[in-house]
Amino acid sequence: MVFIPDQDRVFAGSFWQNSLSMMKPGFETEMILDAVPGHVFKGKLSASCRQ
């Protein structure tokens, strides 16, 4: 039996404060994962949480 989730995927990250101040929703992003070597995942920043 295989389960295929239909929810949107959300990833969270931590960044240095100086870098975070320049990030805004809509910016293009790239992410690499240790589990998938050699592949770059692309996306867009949907929200930023500034404290």
PyMOL commands that set and color helices and strands:
alter all, ss='L'
color gray80, all
select helices_A, chain A and resi 17-20
alter helices_A, ss='H'
color red, helices_A
select strands_A, chain A and resi 28-31+41-44
alter strands_A, ss='S'
color yellow, strands_A
deselect
rebuild
show_as cartoon
